[in-house]
Amino acid sequence: MKVIQYYHSPIGPIGIIEEEQAITRILYPGEILEEVVKEEETSLLKEAKKQMDAYFANQLQQFDLPLRPVGTPFMQEVWKALLDIPYGELRSYKDIAEAVGRNKAYRAVGLANNRNPIPIIIPCHRVVGANGKLVGYGGGLEIKEYLIELEQKSVRD
């Protein structure tokens, strides 16, 4: 059974969804859930909220939660590569394509990045255009910019 718990973050209310003892989805502020799920606080969702608190307070650089994002095998490869981007650092879509052994697949990487069901925890916000510019983000560029600045400020301090 899927359950959801809302976390009140600095970027707005985030929905954290758990299914079978793993985080399966994060909803951005204003994102509408198209399925019916029970609102309940489980020990995993409580831990996820605790880690979100630490992340937004610049006290956590890597989440330690069981994740189960649903996607194609290629998407899974891309999402795994995103988890390898160090906190506070950025990579281009081309960098990720090369990391998964598909040097020319940067557009497909962009699509997989866009379909990441567990943003923030799987840090798709750390991927930028080849020129270093912020491009596309499911939660909006303002949120992407906020998350990048949050991490880079922490690394600089």
C-alpha positions in Angstrom: 0.0 0.0 0.0 1.2 3.5 -0.9 1.2 6.1 1.9 2.1 9.8 1.7 3.3 12.3 4.3 3.7 16.0 3.6 6.9 17.8 4.6 6.9 21.6 4.9 10.1 22.6 3.3 11.6 26.0 2.5 10.4 25.5 -1.1 6.9 24.7 -0.1 5.0 21.5 0.9 6.6 18.4 -0.5 4.8 15.0 -0.6 6.9 12.0 0.2 5.4 8.7 -0.9 6.4 5.3 0.4 5.5 1.9 -0.9 6.7 -1.4 0.5 9.3 0.2 2.8 10.9 2.3 0.1 10.5 5.9 -1.1 9.0 5.8 -4.5 8.1 9.4 -5.3 8.5 13.0 -4.2 5.9 15.6 -5.1 6.9 19.2 -5.7 4.8 22.0 -4.1 1.6 22.3 -6.1 2.1 19.0 -7.9 -1.2 17.0 -8.0 -1.2 13.3 -7.1 -3.3 11.4 -9.6 -3.9 8.4 -7.5 -5.5 7.8 -4.1 -3.0 7.1 -1.3 -3.4 7.0 2.4 -1.9 9.8 4.5 0.0 8.2 7.3 3.2 8.7 9.2 5.4 5.6 9.0 8.9 5.2 10.5 10.4 5.5 7.0 8.5 8.7 6.2 9.4 10.1 9.6 13.1 9.4 8.8 12.7 10.9 5.4 11.4 14.1 6.9 14.2 14.1 9.5 16.8 13.8 6.7 15.0 16.6 4.7 15.2 18.8 7.7 19.0 18.1 7.9 19.4 18.7 4.2 17.7 22.0 4.2 19.7 23.0 7.3 22.9 22.2 5.4 23.7 19.4 7.8 23.2 16.5 5.4 24.9 16.0 2.0 23.7 12.5 1.1 20.4 10.9 1.9 20.4 7.4 3.3 17.0 6.1 2.5 15.7 3.0 0.7 14.6 4.2 -2.8 12.6 2.4 -5.5 12.1 4.8 -8.5 10.1 3.2 -11.3 11.4 3.7 -14.8 13.0 2.0 -17.8 16.4 0.3 -17.4 18.1 3.4 -19.1 16.3 5.8 -16.7 17.5 3.6 -13.8 21.1 3.9 -15.0 20.8 7.7 -15.3 19.2 8.0 -11.8 22.0 5.9 -10.4 24.6 8.2 -12.1 22.8 11.2 -10.5 23.4 9.8 -7.1 27.1 9.8 -7.8 27.2 13.6 -8.4 28.9 15.0 -5.3 26.9 17.4 -3.1 27.4 21.0 -4.3 28.8 20.1 -7.7 27.2 20.2 -11.1 27.3 18.0 -14.1 26.1 18.5 -17.7 23.7 16.2 -19.5 26.7 15.2 -21.6 28.7 14.3 -18.5 25.8 12.0 -17.4 25.5 10.4 -20.8 29.2 9.6 -20.7 28.9 8.3 -17.2 26.3 5.7 -18.3 28.4 4.8 -21.4 26.1 6.5 -23.9 28.2 9.4 -25.0 25.7 10.8 -27.5 22.5 10.2 -25.5 22.4 13.6 -23.7 18.9 14.3 -24.9 17.7 10.9 -23.6 19.5 11.7 -20.3 17.6 15.0 -20.2 14.3 13.1 -20.6 15.3 10.6 -17.9 16.3 13.5 -15.6 13.0 15.1 -16.2 11.1 11.9 -15.3 13.0 11.4 -12.1 10.3 10.5 -9.6 12.4 11.2 -6.5 13.8 14.7 -7.0 16.0 16.3 -4.3 16.9 12.8 -2.9 18.0 11.7 -6.4 19.7 15.0 -7.2 18.5 15.8 -10.7 18.9 19.5 -9.8 22.7 19.1 -10.1 22.4 18.7 -13.9 22.8 21.7 -16.0 23.3 22.6 -19.7 26.7 22.2 -21.4 27.2 25.9 -21.0 26.6 25.8 -17.3 23.1 27.4 -17.5 20.1 26.1 -15.7 17.8 24.4 -18.0 14.5 22.6 -17.4 13.5 21.3 -14.0 10.2 19.6 -13.1 9.8 21.8 -10.0 10.6 25.0 -11.9 13.9 26.8 -12.3 13.4 28.8 -9.1 13.5 25.6 -7.1 16.5 24.2 -9.0 18.4 27.5 -8.4 17.4 27.4 -4.7 18.7 23.8 -4.3 22.0 24.5 -6.1 22.6 27.7 -4.1 21.8 25.9 -0.9 24.4 23.2 -1.6 27.0 25.5 -3.0 26.7 27.9 -0.1 27.3 25.0 2.3 30.4 23.8 0.4 31.8 27.4 0.3 31.3 28.0 4.0 
